Amino acid sequence: MNKRMQKKVEKQQKQQLSAILDKLITLVRSDKCWLLIKQNKSADYGR
């Protein structure tokens, strides 16, 4: 693979990573996610 192609691929991979991170951050910030985490933790302690 030549340098130019490599740069292009690296750029695409970085864009994909940042897109995934953005999705994760929005999920974490949403209240539903926190409620689910709280429910799971309390369920674990209840055993």
PDB file of N, CA, C and O in Angstrom:
ATOM      1  N   MET A   1       0.864  -1.203   0.000  1.00  0.00           N
ATOM      2  CA  MET A   1       0.000   0.000   0.000  1.00  0.00           C
ATOM      3  C   MET A   1       0.893   1.244   0.000  1.00  0.00           C
ATOM      4  O   MET A   1       1.801   1.361   0.823  1.00  0.00           O
ATOM      5  N   ASN A   2       0.632   2.166  -0.923  1.00  0.00           N
ATOM      6  CA  ASN A   2       1.471   3.355  -0.974  1.00  0.00           C
ATOM      7  C   ASN A   2       1.068   4.366   0.101  1.00  0.00           C
ATOM      8  O   ASN A   2       0.008   4.252   0.719  1.00  0.00           O
ATOM      9  N   LYS A   3       1.927   5.342   0.306  1.00  0.00           N
ATOM     10  CA  LYS A   3       1.736   6.298   1.412  1.00  0.00           C
ATOM     11  C   LYS A   3       0.401   7.026   1.323  1.00  0.00           C
ATOM     12  O   LYS A   3      -0.287   7.222   2.325  1.00  0.00           O
ATOM     13  N   ARG A   4       0.050   7.420   0.107  1.00  0.00           N
ATOM     14  CA  ARG A   4      -1.168   8.221  -0.056  1.00  0.00           C
ATOM     15  C   ARG A   4      -2.401   7.426   0.366  1.00  0.00           C
ATOM     16  O   ARG A   4      -3.275   7.930   1.072  1.00  0.00           O
ATOM     17  N   MET A   5      -2.449   6.181  -0.081  1.00  0.00           N
ATOM     18  CA  MET A   5      -3.579   5.322   0.288  1.00  0.00           C
ATOM     19  C   MET A   5      -3.615   5.110   1.798  1.00  0.00           C
ATOM     20  O   MET A   5      -4.680   5.120   2.416  1.00  0.00           O
ATOM     21  N   GLN A   6      -2.431   4.918   2.379  1.00  0.00           N
ATOM     22  CA  GLN A   6      -2.344   4.671   3.814  1.00  0.00           C
ATOM     23  C   GLN A   6      -2.915   5.852   4.591  1.00  0.00           C
ATOM     24  O   GLN A   6      -3.680   5.671   5.538  1.00  0.00           O
ATOM     25  N   LYS A   7      -2.540   7.058   4.186  1.00  0.00           N
ATOM     26  CA  LYS A   7      -3.045   8.263   4.854  1.00  0.00           C
ATOM     27  C   LYS A   7      -4.565   8.317   4.772  1.00  0.00           C
ATOM     28  O   LYS A   7      -5.241   8.634   5.750  1.00  0.00           O
ATOM     29  N   LYS A   8      -5.090   8.006   3.597  1.00  0.00           N
ATOM     30  CA  LYS A   8      -6.535   8.048   3.375  1.00  0.00           C
ATOM     31  C   LYS A   8      -7.243   7.062   4.306  1.00  0.00           C
ATOM     32  O   LYS A   8      -8.260   7.389   4.918  1.00  0.00           O
ATOM     33  N   VAL A   9      -6.692   5.856   4.404  1.00  0.00           N
ATOM     34  CA  VAL A   9      -7.287   4.820   5.255  1.00  0.00           C
ATOM     35  C   VAL A   9      -7.235   5.248   6.717  1.00  0.00           C
ATOM     36  O   VAL A   9      -8.215   5.096   7.447  1.00  0.00           O
ATOM     37  N   GLU A  10      -6.089   5.787   7.148  1.00  0.00           N
ATOM     38  CA  GLU A  10      -5.953   6.238   8.536  1.00  0.00           C
ATOM     39  C   GLU A  10      -6.981   7.308   8.855  1.00  0.00           C
ATOM     40  O   GLU A  10      -7.581   7.311   9.930  1.00  0.00           O
ATOM     41  N   LYS A  11      -7.177   8.217   7.907  1.00  0.00           N
ATOM     42  CA  LYS A  11      -8.147   9.296   8.117  1.00  0.00           C
ATOM     43  C   LYS A  11      -9.551   8.721   8.292  1.00  0.00           C
ATOM     44  O   LYS A  11     -10.296   9.145   9.176  1.00  0.00           O
ATOM     45  N   GLN A  12      -9.906   7.762   7.450  1.00  0.00           N
ATOM     46  CA  GLN A  12     -11.231   7.132   7.541  1.00  0.00           C
ATOM     47  C   GLN A  12     -11.409   6.434   8.884  1.00  0.00           C
ATOM     48  O   GLN A  12     -12.466   6.530   9.507  1.00  0.00           O
ATOM     49  N   GLN A  13     -10.366   5.731   9.325  1.00  0.00           N
ATOM     50  CA  GLN A  13     -10.455   5.015  10.596  1.00  0.00           C
ATOM     51  C   GLN A  13     -10.656   5.989  11.749  1.00  0.00           C
ATOM     52  O   GLN A  13     -11.449   5.729  12.654  1.00  0.00           O
ATOM     53  N   LYS A  14      -9.938   7.114  11.716  1.00  0.00           N
ATOM     54  CA  LYS A  14     -10.088   8.115  12.775  1.00  0.00           C
ATOM     55  C   LYS A  14     -11.503   8.675  12.786  1.00  0.00           C
ATOM     56  O   LYS A  14     -12.084   8.881  13.851  1.00  0.00           O
ATOM     57  N   GLN A  15     -12.056   8.920  11.607  1.00  0.00           N
ATOM     58  CA  GLN A  15     -13.423   9.442  11.521  1.00  0.00           C
ATOM     59  C   GLN A  15     -14.413   8.441  12.090  1.00  0.00           C
ATOM     60  O   GLN A  15     -15.344   8.821  12.800  1.00  0.00           O
ATOM     61  N   GLN A  16     -14.220   7.158  11.783  1.00  0.00           N
ATOM     62  CA  GLN A  16     -15.113   6.121  12.310  1.00  0.00           C
ATOM     63  C   GLN A  16     -15.018   6.073  13.827  1.00  0.00           C
ATOM     64  O   GLN A  16     -16.035   5.976  14.514  1.00  0.00           O
ATOM     65  N   LEU A  17     -13.794   6.141  14.353  1.00  0.00           N
ATOM     66  CA  LEU A  17     -13.592   6.102  15.800  1.00  0.00           C
ATOM     67  C   LEU A  17     -14.287   7.266  16.477  1.00  0.00           C
ATOM     68  O   LEU A  17     -14.981   7.082  17.477  1.00  0.00           O
ATOM     69  N   SER A  18     -14.108   8.460  15.941  1.00  0.00           N
ATOM     70  CA  SER A  18     -14.726   9.628  16.576  1.00  0.00           C
ATOM     71  C   SER A  18     -16.245   9.542  16.501  1.00  0.00           C
ATOM     72  O   SER A  18     -16.934   9.994  17.415  1.00  0.00           O
ATOM     73  N   ALA A  19     -16.773   8.970  15.429  1.00  0.00           N
ATOM     74  CA  ALA A  19     -18.225   8.806  15.314  1.00  0.00           C
ATOM     75  C   ALA A  19     -18.736   7.851  16.390  1.00  0.00           C
ATOM     76  O   ALA A  19     -19.769   8.100  17.011  1.00  0.00           O
ATOM     77  N   ILE A  20     -18.005   6.758  16.605  1.00  0.00           N
ATOM     78  CA  ILE A  20     -18.392   5.787  17.639  1.00  0.00           C
ATOM     79  C   ILE A  20     -18.325   6.439  19.013  1.00  0.00           C
ATOM     80  O   ILE A  20     -19.224   6.260  19.835  1.00  0.00           O
ATOM     81  N   LEU A  21     -17.260   7.194  19.262  1.00  0.00           N
ATOM     82  CA  LEU A  21     -17.115   7.884  20.548  1.00  0.00           C
ATOM     83  C   LEU A  21     -18.271   8.844  20.769  1.00  0.00           C
ATOM     84  O   LEU A  21     -18.826   8.909  21.866  1.00  0.00           O
ATOM     85  N   ASP A  22     -18.633   9.585  19.738  1.00  0.00           N
ATOM     86  CA  ASP A  22     -19.758  10.527  19.858  1.00  0.00           C
ATOM     87  C   ASP A  22     -21.028   9.793  20.265  1.00  0.00           C
ATOM     88  O   ASP A  22     -21.763  10.252  21.140  1.00  0.00           O
ATOM     89  N   LYS A  23     -21.285   8.656  19.633  1.00  0.00           N
ATOM     90  CA  LYS A  23     -22.485   7.878  19.964  1.00  0.00           C
ATOM     91  C   LYS A  23     -22.441   7.425  21.414  1.00  0.00           C
ATOM     92  O   LYS A  23     -23.438   7.509  22.130  1.00  0.00           O
ATOM     93  N   LEU A  24     -21.274   6.941  21.844  1.00  0.00           N
ATOM     94  CA  LEU A  24     -21.136   6.482  23.232  1.00  0.00           C
ATOM     95  C   LEU A  24     -21.390   7.616  24.205  1.00  0.00           C
ATOM     96  O   LEU A  24     -22.099   7.445  25.197  1.00  0.00           O
ATOM     97  N   ILE A  25     -20.807   8.786  23.919  1.00  0.00           N
ATOM     98  CA  ILE A  25     -20.961   9.936  24.817  1.00  0.00           C
ATOM     99  C   ILE A  25     -22.428  10.340  24.916  1.00  0.00           C
ATOM    100  O   ILE A  25     -22.925  10.603  26.011  1.00  0.00           O
ATOM    101  N   THR A  26     -23.120  10.391  23.789  1.00  0.00           N
ATOM    102  CA  THR A  26     -24.534  10.783  23.832  1.00  0.00           C
ATOM    103  C   THR A  26     -25.344   9.747  24.599  1.00  0.00           C
ATOM    104  O   THR A  26     -26.285  10.094  25.312  1.00  0.00           O
ATOM    105  N   LEU A  27     -24.976   8.463  24.452  1.00  0.00           N
ATOM    106  CA  LEU A  27     -25.669   7.412  25.208  1.00  0.00           C
ATOM    107  C   LEU A  27     -25.456   7.606  26.703  1.00  0.00           C
ATOM    108  O   LEU A  27     -26.399   7.551  27.491  1.00  0.00           O
ATOM    109  N   VAL A  28     -24.209   7.834  27.077  1.00  0.00           N
ATOM    110  CA  VAL A  28     -23.874   7.991  28.499  1.00  0.00           C
ATOM    111  C   VAL A  28     -24.585   9.203  29.078  1.00  0.00           C
ATOM    112  O   VAL A  28     -25.044   9.176  30.220  1.00  0.00           O
ATOM    113  N   ARG A  29     -24.675  10.271  28.282  1.00  0.00           N
ATOM    114  CA  ARG A  29     -25.306  11.495  28.778  1.00  0.00           C
ATOM    115  C   ARG A  29     -26.816  11.349  28.909  1.00  0.00           C
ATOM    116  O   ARG A  29     -27.447  12.069  29.683  1.00  0.00           O
ATOM    117  N   SER A  30     -27.397  10.420  28.153  1.00  0.00           N
ATOM    118  CA  SER A  30     -28.853  10.269  28.213  1.00  0.00           C
ATOM    119  C   SER A  30     -29.257   9.639  29.540  1.00  0.00           C
ATOM    120  O   SER A  30     -28.574   8.756  30.059  1.00  0.00           O
ATOM    121  N   ASP A  31     -30.374  10.106  30.077  1.00  0.00           N
ATOM    122  CA  ASP A  31     -30.824   9.657  31.398  1.00  0.00           C
ATOM    123  C   ASP A  31     -31.166   8.174  31.401  1.00  0.00           C
ATOM    124  O   ASP A  31     -30.932   7.485  32.394  1.00  0.00           O
ATOM    125  N   LYS A  32     -31.714   7.682  30.308  1.00  0.00           N
ATOM    126  CA  LYS A  32     -32.113   6.274  30.251  1.00  0.00           C
ATOM    127  C   LYS A  32     -30.930   5.369  30.569  1.00  0.00           C
ATOM    128  O   LYS A  32     -31.060   4.383  31.294  1.00  0.00           O
ATOM    129  N   CYS A  33     -29.777   5.722  30.013  1.00  0.00           N
ATOM    130  CA  CYS A  33     -28.585   4.907  30.235  1.00  0.00           C
ATOM    131  C   CYS A  33     -28.241   4.877  31.726  1.00  0.00           C
ATOM    132  O   CYS A  33     -27.949   3.817  32.279  1.00  0.00           O
ATOM    133  N   TRP A  34     -28.278   6.041  32.369  1.00  0.00           N
ATOM    134  CA  TRP A  34     -27.954   6.104  33.798  1.00  0.00           C
ATOM    135  C   TRP A  34     -28.970   5.328  34.615  1.00  0.00           C
ATOM    136  O   TRP A  34     -28.605   4.645  35.572  1.00  0.00           O
ATOM    137  N   LEU A  35     -30.240   5.424  34.252  1.00  0.00           N
ATOM    138  CA  LEU A  35     -31.274   4.674  34.971  1.00  0.00           C
ATOM    139  C   LEU A  35     -31.013   3.174  34.858  1.00  0.00           C
ATOM    140  O   LEU A  35     -31.132   2.442  35.840  1.00  0.00           O
ATOM    141  N   LEU A  36     -30.658   2.725  33.666  1.00  0.00           N
ATOM    142  CA  LEU A  36     -30.373   1.304  33.471  1.00  0.00           C
ATOM    143  C   LEU A  36     -29.195   0.866  34.335  1.00  0.00           C
ATOM    144  O   LEU A  36     -29.231  -0.194  34.959  1.00  0.00           O
ATOM    145  N   ILE A  37     -28.149   1.696  34.366  1.00  0.00           N
ATOM    146  CA  ILE A  37     -26.969   1.363  35.171  1.00  0.00           C
ATOM    147  C   ILE A  37     -27.355   1.272  36.644  1.00  0.00           C
ATOM    148  O   ILE A  37     -26.959   0.336  37.338  1.00  0.00           O
ATOM    149  N   LYS A  38     -28.128   2.246  37.119  1.00  0.00           N
ATOM    150  CA  LYS A  38     -28.552   2.236  38.523  1.00  0.00           C
ATOM    151  C   LYS A  38     -29.365   0.985  38.829  1.00  0.00           C
ATOM    152  O   LYS A  38     -29.153   0.342  39.856  1.00  0.00           O
ATOM    153  N   GLN A  39     -30.292   0.640  37.946  1.00  0.00           N
ATOM    154  CA  GLN A  39     -31.121  -0.549  38.155  1.00  0.00           C
ATOM    155  C   GLN A  39     -30.250  -1.801  38.213  1.00  0.00           C
ATOM    156  O   GLN A  39     -30.450  -2.667  39.064  1.00  0.00           O
ATOM    157  N   ASN A  40     -29.289  -1.886  37.304  1.00  0.00           N
ATOM    158  CA  ASN A  40     -28.412  -3.057  37.269  1.00  0.00           C
ATOM    159  C   ASN A  40     -27.604  -3.167  38.558  1.00  0.00           C
ATOM    160  O   ASN A  40     -27.461  -4.255  39.114  1.00  0.00           O
ATOM    161  N   LYS A  41     -27.077  -2.041  39.030  1.00  0.00           N
ATOM    162  CA  LYS A  41     -26.266  -2.064  40.245  1.00  0.00           C
ATOM    163  C   LYS A  41     -27.112  -2.480  41.439  1.00  0.00           C
ATOM    164  O   LYS A  41     -26.687  -3.321  42.232  1.00  0.00           O
ATOM    165  N   SER A  42     -28.296  -1.908  41.579  1.00  0.00           N
ATOM    166  CA  SER A  42     -29.141  -2.247  42.724  1.00  0.00           C
ATOM    167  C   SER A  42     -29.567  -3.714  42.633  1.00  0.00           C
ATOM    168  O   SER A  42     -29.722  -4.380  43.656  1.00  0.00           O
ATOM    169  N   ALA A  43     -29.755  -4.216  41.416  1.00  0.00           N
ATOM    170  CA  ALA A  43     -30.124  -5.623  41.242  1.00  0.00           C
ATOM    171  C   ALA A  43     -28.966  -6.515  41.695  1.00  0.00           C
ATOM    172  O   ALA A  43     -29.178  -7.563  42.305  1.00  0.00           O
ATOM    173  N   ASP A  44     -27.734  -6.082  41.387  1.00  0.00           N
ATOM    174  CA  ASP A  44     -26.566  -6.869  41.801  1.00  0.00           C
ATOM    175  C   ASP A  44     -26.461  -6.912  43.321  1.00  0.00           C
ATOM    176  O   ASP A  44     -26.194  -7.966  43.898  1.00  0.00           O
ATOM    177  N   TYR A  45     -26.671  -5.770  43.967  1.00  0.00           N
ATOM    178  CA  TYR A  45     -26.551  -5.720  45.427  1.00  0.00           C
ATOM    179  C   TYR A  45     -27.673  -6.510  46.093  1.00  0.00           C
ATOM    180  O   TYR A  45     -27.510  -7.010  47.206  1.00  0.00           O
ATOM    181  N   GLY A  46     -28.807  -6.622  45.414  1.00  0.00           N
ATOM    182  CA  GLY A  46     -29.963  -7.293  46.005  1.00  0.00           C
ATOM    183  C   GLY A  46     -29.772  -8.791  46.176  1.00  0.00           C
ATOM    184  O   GLY A  46     -30.519  -9.428  46.918  1.00  0.00           O
ATOM    185  N   ARG A  47     -28.782  -9.363  45.501  1.00  0.00           N
ATOM    186  CA  ARG A  47     -28.602 -10.820  45.562  1.00  0.00           C
ATOM    187  C   ARG A  47     -28.105 -11.279  46.919  1.00  0.00           C
ATOM    188  O   ARG A  47     -27.904 -12.475  47.130  1.00  0.00           O
TER     189      ARG A  47
END
